[in-house]
Amino acid sequence: MKWAPKRNRDGQVQQNCWVTDSGYTVALCRLPESRYPVTRPGGELPFAYAKDRDEVVTIIEQDQATPA
């Protein structure tokens, strides 16, 4: 799974925010500990939170395997 930096409408890179090759948006939030909110393609709110990048991949793969 490849991740590319997410860009805003003006084409500027948004820090700590990526888009996967399948369209999921992933951001890095640094609270007391780091968290990665994951948003489905076309979604506005995260549907899951991961503790690290490996867990992000697992969450996305499970979501893709679940029939809509």
N, C-alpha and C positions, 0 to 999 in steps of 0.2 A: 504494500500500500504506500503510495507516494503522497507527500504533503508539500503544498506550495504556499508561500506567504499570501495571506489574504490582502486584497487591495480594496480601497474605498472607491467611491464613484469618480474621484479625480485621478485614480490610478496610483495613489500613494500607498505604500506598504503599511499595514496596520501592525504595530508591534505585538508580539506574543499571540498572534492569531493566524491560523492556517486553514486551508481548504484541502480536503483529500481528493484524490483522483475520482472518487465516486460522489463528490459533492457535499460531504459532511463538513461542517465548520467546527473547528476545535480551537479553544483559547486557553491560555495559561493564566490562572488567577492565583495570586499569592496572598493567601489569607495567613492564618498562623502557620499553615502548611500549604504547599502547592496543590491545586486542584485543576482539572481539565474539564470544563463543561463541553458537552458534545451536542450539537444541534443537527437534526436531520436536514437533508436537502429541501429547501423551500420553507423550512421551519423558522419560527421567530424566537422560540425559547428552547433552552437545553432540555433534552429528554433523559440525560444521564450525566453523571459526574464520575471521572476516573481519578485515581491517585497518581498514575504515571502514564507515559506514552504507550507502554505495552498493554496496559489495561484499556486504553482508548481503542487500540486495534481490535482487541477481543470484543469490546462492546459493539463496535461497528460491524464486525463480522457476524455476531449473533443477531444484530438488528436486521442485517441483510438476509439472513437465513430464515427469519420469521416472516411467514406470509402476511400480506397486508389485509 
